[in-house]
Every structure is written in C-alpha cells, then in structure tokens.
Amino acid sequence: MAERKNLYQLIGANKTKTFVFIIGFSLLLGLVGYGLGWYFRWGTGIYLLFGLFIVGYNLVLYYSSDRLALAVNGARPADPSEFYQLHNVVEEVAIAAGIPKPRVYLIPTDAPNAFATGRNPSHASIAVTRGLLAAMNREELQGVVAHELSHIRNYDILLMTVVAIIGGLLVLFRDVFLRWGLLGGGGRRREGRGGGQLGMILVIVAIVFAIISPLLVALIRAAISRQREYLADASGALIVRNPYGLSSALRKLGAYEGKLRTASAATAHMFIANPFGKDRGRSANPFASHPPIEERVRRLEQLEVPPDAAG
C-alpha cells in the first residue's frame, strides 16, 4: 500500500519539485550555452550572456508566470459589482480554505472552464469563463472555485506553470537546433584533431535531445497534473463539505461539446477540465493532461465528507 501523506507533506513535495525543475532546467541552459560557445567559437562572452539569460528567465518564471498565463488566455479583471456572486463565492471559499482571497478574472468566452495561477496563496488569481458562470448554479460554482483554491493552497499552480513554461522553451530550443544543425547554420565549426567529428556528434545529440525533451516534459506534466486533479477534487470537496456540487459541475463540463479557443497545449493542463475535450473518454492516454471526467465524478461521489471536515 502506498504511503499516505498529509497536506503539508504534499505542499512540501510540490515546492521541492518546482525547485528541482527550475534548477535542472537552469543547468540544462548552462550546458547548452557552453556547447554552443565551444562549437561556434563564440568566446567567453556567450557564457556571460547565457548566465544573464538564466537569471532573467527564472525571475520572469517566478514573478510573472501568472500574468503571462492570464494574458495568454484573454482574462480580464471581473468587476465586483457586475459579478457579485462570483466574488462572494470566491471570498467565502477562500475563508473556508484558510487562504487570502485571490484576484478574480473573467475570460469572455462561452466555453465553460476555469483555472488558477500564481506563485503562492498570497499572489494568486482565479479565472473563470463567461460560459462557466452561465452554466453553473451556486452550488456547482462553489465546487469549481473550491477545486481551484485547492490548487492554490497546495502550491500546484506554481509547479504546473513552471513545467508548462519549461516545456514551451524546450520546443523553442528544438526549432533553433533543427535550423542550425540541419540547414547549414553551423558556420565556423572546429577543425582538426577530430574536433569536426566531435562537433557533429554534439549537434546530432543536441537535435535528438531537443526533439524528445518536449515529449518527456509532456509526460511529466501529464502525470503530475492528473494526480493533482484528483487531489484538488477531494480537498475541494472537503473545504465546502460537499462533493456533489463539484461532481455535478464536472458532468456539465464533460457534456459540453465545444472547445476553449483561447487555450493552448502549453496551458491546457491548468484548467479544471481539458479545454479541448480530451478528458471525456473512459481512459486517459499517457499524454493526457487530465484524468477522465467520468472517473473523477465516480471518485467524488464515493467520497465521504465528515461533518466537521475543514479541508
């Protein structure tokens, strides 16, 4: 039987995974910079340039990832007077979860969905679509908000945003390596003493790695995301002491046949339901960002919530 972990252990694990991803990718960037500098004889200046890029990239990753995610999905601040019920539900669920009320955003699209983003509970945002507000009653909206606030409280949002941005940058590196390696962009390659052969080997290895690394990140992202969705479903139900509001909301999300056009493959895993409808089957493939909605509903409806549960 797998070892059970309490909430604080899960939060600590998420922070550790985030740190490992950032450090690991920083080392990868450093290795890429060293390899390019050696291969193209760019001199020591390239190492300083890559060092500055790594520092700047990590700062942007940590402090601005939430704004990037909101902007990419076309989210705008939700007016408290116009969306009073939404703000009221977010506030009451935040109090029950024991975290500050996150900033509330609206995505002007008819596709029902929602996501949370931010680096910690004190700097977090929740975004819901216009379609979600139209489709859900108060109990269902409460369940969706509780799910997203569970992501915030559990530090899932920072981990998943980091993985998403790293995956996007690896795809960019893939394109760079393919152009330089396959289209003759190598230019001044090292000659003599086997340097040319070694350089070619390095380019081939770099191209292969650049191609397969986004797939590896996608597998990691999908595996992490699926487990986080199950955890957020359960902990969200405990926060509001009601698993049926969220299960009913998930049924409605699963019945919607359209797609969320503002979403992309890089941000799809951040939403409560897959914005492209890829979680409506009975089983998930290895690259799926969400577990099947049917399985999530089944687990929620089997969940027993103690009367004094506090999440």
PANU-181732 format. One record per residue (C-alpha): residue in three letters; x, y, z. Coordinates in steps of 0.05 Angstrom, whole numbers, padded with zeros to 5 digits, always signed. Layout:
<recs>
AlaXYZ;...
</recs>
This chain:
<recs>
Met+00000+00000+00000;Ala+00027+00069-00019;Glu+00048+00114+00038;Arg-00004+00166+00055;Lys+00018+00239+00061;Asn-00015+00296+00097;Leu-00029+00363+00065;Tyr+00035+00395+00089;Gln+00077+00338+00062;Leu+00043+00346-00006;Ile+00054+00421-00006;Gly+00128+00409+00012;Ala+00134+00358-00044;Asn+00105+00408-00095;Lys+00155+00462-00073;Thr+00212+00412-00078;Lys+00191+00390-00148;Thr+00186+00463-00170;Phe+00256+00477-00144;Val+00283+00415-00178;Phe+00252+00434-00245;Ile+00279+00504-00242;Ile+00350+00483-00221;Gly+00351+00425-00271;Phe+00330+00469-00328;Ser+00379+00523-00308;Leu+00435+00471-00312;Leu+00409+00449-00380;Leu+00411+00521-00405;Gly+00482+00528-00379;Leu+00502+00464-00415;Val+00470+00489-00479;Gly+00507+00555-00473;Tyr+00574+00520-00462;Gly+00563+00473-00520;Leu+00544+00529-00568;Gly+00603+00572-00545;Trp+00652+00515-00556;Tyr+00622+00493-00621;Phe+00617+00560-00655;Arg+00678+00593-00621;Trp+00636+00650-00594;Gly+00685+00664-00537;Thr+00673+00675-00463;Gly+00621+00729-00475;Ile+00569+00677-00492;Tyr+00575+00646-00423;Leu+00560+00713-00390;Leu+00502+00723-00438;Phe+00472+00655-00421;Gly+00483+00667-00347;Leu+00444+00732-00350;Phe+00390+00697-00392;Ile+00383+00642-00340;Val+00377+00691-00282;Gly+00327+00734-00320;Tyr+00287+00675-00344;Asn+00280+00647-00273;Leu+00259+00715-00246;Val+00205+00722-00300;Leu+00185+00650-00288;Tyr+00174+00661-00214;Tyr+00146+00731-00212;Ser+00107+00739-00278;Ser+00083+00669-00296;Asp+00013+00685-00270;Arg+00006+00748-00312;Leu+00031+00711-00373;Ala-00020+00655-00363;Leu-00077+00705-00354;Ala-00057+00746-00415;Val-00049+00686-00460;Asn-00120+00664-00443;Gly-00150+00733-00452;Ala-00171+00740-00379;Arg-00192+00808-00352;Pro-00209+00830-00281;Ala-00280+00813-00261;Asp-00319+00875-00238;Pro-00342+00862-00166;Ser-00408+00898-00178;Glu-00424+00862-00243;Phe-00400+00793-00218;Tyr-00421+00799-00146;Gln-00440+00726-00136;Leu-00373+00702-00165;His-00334+00747-00118;Asn-00378+00726-00060;Val-00367+00652-00073;Val-00292+00661-00081;Glu-00288+00700-00016;Glu-00328+00650+00025;Val-00289+00590-00002;Ala-00223+00626+00010;Ile-00243+00637+00083;Ala-00261+00564+00089;Ala-00195+00543+00058;Gly-00156+00590+00103;Ile-00121+00629+00048;Pro-00126+00701+00023;Lys-00179+00716-00029;Pro-00145+00710-00097;Arg-00155+00761-00152;Val-00215+00744-00195;Tyr-00214+00745-00271;Leu-00264+00732-00326;Ile-00249+00700-00394;Pro-00300+00726-00444;Thr-00318+00660-00479;Asp-00378+00615-00478;Ala-00338+00551-00465;Pro-00346+00533-00391;Asn-00279+00526-00355;Ala-00235+00555-00301;Phe-00162+00556-00277;Ala-00119+00584-00222;Thr-00049+00613-00226;Gly+00003+00648-00184;Arg+00067+00634-00144;Asn+00035+00626-00075;Pro-00031+00636-00039;Ser-00015+00710-00026;His-00002+00723-00100;Ala-00055+00681-00135;Ser-00111+00691-00185;Ile-00171+00651-00207;Ala-00202+00658-00276;Val-00269+00632-00298;Thr-00303+00636-00365;Arg-00368+00671-00380;Gly-00395+00604-00402;Leu-00380+00573-00334;Leu-00420+00627-00298;Ala-00478+00616-00346;Ala-00477+00541-00339;Met-00468+00531-00264;Asn-00515+00542-00205;Arg-00486+00569-00140;Glu-00471+00500-00111;Glu-00434+00479-00174;Leu-00396+00544-00178;Gln-00376+00535-00106;Gly-00348+00466-00122;Val-00308+00493-00181;Val-00279+00550-00140;Ala-00262+00503-00083;His-00225+00458-00133;Glu-00184+00517-00159;Leu-00169+00544-00089;Ser-00144+00475-00070;His-00094+00482-00127;Ile-00073+00548-00097;Arg-00067+00522-00026;Asn-00029+00461-00048;Tyr+00021+00501-00090;Asp+00001+00462-00152;Ile-00005+00526-00192;Leu+00068+00546-00188;Leu+00092+00475-00203;Met+00048+00467-00264;Thr+00063+00536-00291;Val+00138+00523-00285;Val+00131+00457-00322;Ala+00089+00490-00377;Ile+00138+00547-00389;Ile+00198+00500-00389;Gly+00164+00455-00439;Gly+00150+00515-00484;Leu+00222+00538-00482;Leu+00247+00468-00498;Val+00204+00469-00561;Leu+00238+00535-00579;Phe+00306+00503-00569;Arg+00285+00446-00614;Asp+00270+00494-00670;Val+00337+00530-00661;Phe+00377+00466-00662;Leu+00340+00439-00722;Arg+00354+00502-00762;Trp+00427+00506-00742;Gly+00440+00431-00747;Leu+00400+00414-00809;Leu+00401+00477-00851;Gly+00475+00490-00850;Gly+00475+00544-00796;Gly+00536+00513-00763;Gly+00582+00562-00798;Arg+00651+00561-00765;Arg+00658+00491-00740;Arg+00720+00467-00704;Glu+00771+00434-00749;Gly+00829+00388-00737;Arg+00846+00335-00684;Gly+00777+00304-00692;Gly+00743+00368-00670;Gly+00698+00369-00731;Gln+00673+00299-00718;Leu+00662+00313-00644;Gly+00625+00377-00662;Met+00579+00339-00709;Ile+00565+00287-00655;Leu+00547+00343-00607;Val+00499+00373-00657;Ile+00466+00306-00671;Val+00458+00292-00597;Ala+00431+00362-00586;Ile+00380+00354-00642;Val+00357+00286-00616;Phe+00350+00314-00545;Ala+00315+00376-00569;Ile+00263+00332-00605;Ile+00249+00283-00548;Ser+00254+00330-00489;Pro+00186+00364-00501;Leu+00155+00295-00503;Leu+00188+00278-00436;Val+00164+00343-00406;Ala+00094+00329-00432;Leu+00095+00260-00399;Ile+00119+00290-00333;Arg+00068+00347-00337;Ala+00011+00299-00352;Ala+00029+00251-00296;Ile+00035+00307-00245;Ser-00028+00342-00269;Arg-00072+00280-00266;Gln-00053+00266-00194;Arg-00062+00339-00175;Glu-00132+00339-00205;Tyr-00154+00281-00162;Leu-00124+00314-00101;Ala-00156+00381-00116;Asp-00224+00348-00127;Ala-00221+00313-00059;Ser-00193+00371-00020;Gly-00241+00420-00053;Ala-00300+00376-00032;Leu-00273+00376+00039;Ile-00266+00452+00040;Val-00340+00462+00024;Arg-00362+00397+00057;Asn-00398+00376-00006;Pro-00372+00332-00062;Tyr-00436+00335-00103;Gly-00431+00407-00126;Leu-00365+00393-00160;Ser-00387+00326-00188;Ser-00448+00359-00219;Ala-00404+00414-00247;Leu-00357+00363-00277;Arg-00415+00328-00311;Lys-00435+00393-00344;Leu-00364+00406-00365;Gly-00359+00337-00395;Ala-00424+00346-00433;Tyr-00401+00410-00467;Glu-00380+00393-00538;Gly-00343+00457-00557;Lys-00271+00477-00545;Leu-00239+00536-00509;Arg-00206+00573-00566;Thr-00161+00617-00522;Ala-00127+00556-00492;Ser-00063+00525-00519;Ala-00027+00459-00509;Ala+00021+00495-00462;Thr-00034+00518-00414;Ala-00087+00464-00423;His-00067+00427-00360;Met-00081+00488-00317;Phe-00157+00485-00329;Ile-00206+00446-00286;Ala-00226+00406-00349;Asn-00187+00396-00412;Pro-00205+00455-00457;Phe-00201+00411-00519;Gly-00248+00357-00492;Lys-00194+00304-00487;Asp-00217+00281-00418;Arg-00286+00257-00438;Gly-00266+00186-00453;Arg-00265+00128-00404;Ser-00189+00122-00401;Ala-00131+00171-00407;Asn-00072+00163-00453;Pro+00000+00175-00427;Phe+00000+00247-00454;Ala-00068+00266-00425;Ser-00066+00328-00381;His-00129+00308-00342;Pro-00158+00243-00316;Pro-00224+00222-00347;Ile-00283+00264-00321;Glu-00324+00201-00311;Glu-00271+00174-00263;Arg-00266+00240-00226;Val-00342+00241-00217;Arg-00341+00169-00192;Arg-00288+00184-00140;Leu-00323+00246-00116;Glu-00390+00210-00108;Gln-00356+00156-00067;Leu-00322+00207-00022;Glu-00347+00210+00050;Val-00341+00280+00079;Pro-00341+00283+00156;Pro-00389+00336+00183;Asp-00331+00373+00217;Ala-00283+00369+00157;Ala-00243+00432+00148;Gly-00206+00414+00084;
</recs>
